[in-house]
């Protein structure tokens, strides 16, 4: 028996609705009461909100017996009451804050939802609203630290995701019907969204908080960018070579689970074939990094230049690269078989592992290609690891090149052995 059915039998549907409304009102009221104590300007708190939510529930419940106009009149009366209060408040205090008023209207609406037995939906909505209300200080701090470029990038992302993507045709075009504008646009939006998360994590959590923390967060966006910055910094500060080497290796370790997640987004069955090899390669990077951290415990501040969170030109370039790899994978498989796919992966991995990972995840949607697709993804990570090894060797200090070289060489050797054992 479901919990809702059990509680209905135990206390009855009406009292269940009252209790759910009470809980929702208490959640919202507790947050507003706390905010009122801090600002000393609020007028509704831990008592008012539960009453308003229960009122919404009661009127919604009575509408089935009397008239549908009950909740409508109640809703209108609440808005009128709050509007009059707002006018009086603005004249006395010269303030136009509307958050509490809107929260009360939301509270009444959630009570109406409870009267329709939308218990889970109403509670979930209340949690989201409380979260938004409680993050006021955090939002203000973030907004104060956002640059014009980052704000413009967010606007461009919203335009791309909500105004352009929905109108792209979901039709296959081109040779072998490989081009689907909506599919390509969706991939660009998903990758851009993940980059957004990584970018702002670095900005507000990791940036200038320490080499290792910044490397971990930077690896969510681009382990190659971390390797490029840290290698040059290790040359400028040779005494921190151990820490910067650990940062490069850890950022690369983050790359493996990030690619596994990306592949799983487009093909959930891929995860079972990627979990062992990518976990193995992650551990090969992490374990030596921990030893390096223990030997060099300095927590020097650092900062990674990860560029624009959303550069439209880069987004379009990624779309072009994805299409090129898509055709490369298709024709490589047609004319050269499995070897052609490996060549495509090795070449693609020199620049970026994201596009080839998505391409192979979609290629693996054919159940017969799951194992092969996972091996191709592993091969692309080895190619990318080789690039970062070269960056550490030629741009970094001698110690950085040596330490990173040991670990990355082990990653490449183990990866090749894994592919050789399973692929042939």
SULMO-V515590 format. One record per backbone hydrogen bond with DSSP energy under -1.0 kcal/mol. NH is the residue of the N-H (numbers start at 1). CO is the residue of the C=O. Records with the same first field share a line. If there is no record, write none. Layout:
# SULMO-V515590
NH: CO + CO
This chain:
# SULMO-V515590
6: 2
7: 3
8: 4
9: 5
10: 6
11: 7
12: 8
16: 12
17: 13
18: 14
19: 15
20: 16
21: 17
22: 18
23: 19
24: 20
25: 21
26: 22
27: 23
28: 24
29: 25
30: 26
31: 27
32: 28
33: 29
34: 30
35: 31
36: 32
37: 33
38: 34
39: 35
40: 36
49: 45
51: 47
52: 48
53: 49
54: 50
55: 51
56: 52
57: 53
58: 54
59: 55
60: 56
61: 57
62: 58
63: 59
66: 62
70: 67
73: 69
74: 70
75: 71
76: 72
77: 73
78: 74
79: 75
80: 76
81: 77
82: 78
83: 79
84: 80
85: 81
86: 82
87: 83
88: 84
89: 85
90: 86
91: 87
92: 88
93: 89
102: 98
103: 99
104: 100
105: 101
106: 102
107: 103
108: 104
109: 105
110: 106
111: 107
112: 108
113: 109
114: 110
115: 111
117: 114
118: 113
119: 117
122: 118
123: 119
124: 120
125: 121
126: 122
127: 123
128: 124
129: 125
130: 126
131: 127
132: 128
133: 129
134: 130
135: 131
136: 133
139: 135
140: 136
141: 137
142: 138
143: 139
144: 140
151: 147
152: 148
153: 149
154: 150
155: 151
156: 152
157: 153
158: 154
159: 155
160: 156
161: 157
162: 158
163: 159
164: 159
165: 160
167: 164
168: 165
171: 169
173: 179
177: 174
178: 175
179: 173
182: 169
184: 180
185: 181
186: 182
187: 183
188: 184
189: 185
190: 186
191: 187
192: 188
193: 189
194: 190
195: 191
196: 192
197: 193
198: 194
199: 195
200: 196
201: 197
202: 198
203: 199
204: 200
205: 201
206: 201
207: 202
208: 302
209: 206
211: 300
214: 210
215: 211
216: 212
217: 213
218: 214
219: 215
220: 217
221: 218
222: 218
226: 222
227: 223
228: 224
229: 225
230: 226
231: 227
232: 228
233: 229
234: 230
235: 231
236: 232
237: 233
240: 237
241: 238
244: 240
245: 241
246: 242
247: 243
248: 244
249: 245
250: 246
251: 247
252: 248
253: 249
254: 250
258: 254
259: 255
260: 256
261: 257
262: 258
263: 259
264: 260
265: 261
266: 262
267: 263
270: 267
273: 270
274: 270
275: 271
278: 274
279: 275
280: 276
281: 277
282: 278
283: 279
284: 280
285: 281
286: 282
287: 283
289: 285
290: 286
291: 287
292: 288
293: 289
294: 290
295: 291
296: 292
306: 304
315: 311
316: 312
317: 313
318: 314
319: 315
320: 316
321: 317
322: 318
323: 319
324: 320
325: 321
326: 322
327: 323
328: 324
329: 325
330: 326
331: 327
332: 328
333: 329
334: 330
335: 331
336: 332
341: 337
342: 338
343: 339
344: 340
345: 341
346: 342
347: 343
348: 344
349: 345
351: 348
352: 348
357: 353
358: 354
359: 355
360: 356
361: 357
362: 358
363: 359
364: 360
365: 362
366: 363
369: 366
370: 367
373: 369
374: 370
375: 371
376: 372
377: 373
378: 374
379: 375
380: 376
381: 377
382: 378
383: 379
384: 380
385: 381
386: 382
387: 383
388: 384
389: 385
390: 386
391: 387
392: 388
393: 389
394: 390
395: 391
401: 397
402: 398
403: 399
404: 400
405: 401
406: 402
407: 403
408: 404
409: 405
410: 406
411: 407
412: 408
413: 409
414: 410
415: 411
416: 412
417: 413
418: 414
419: 415
420: 416
421: 417
422: 418
423: 419
424: 420
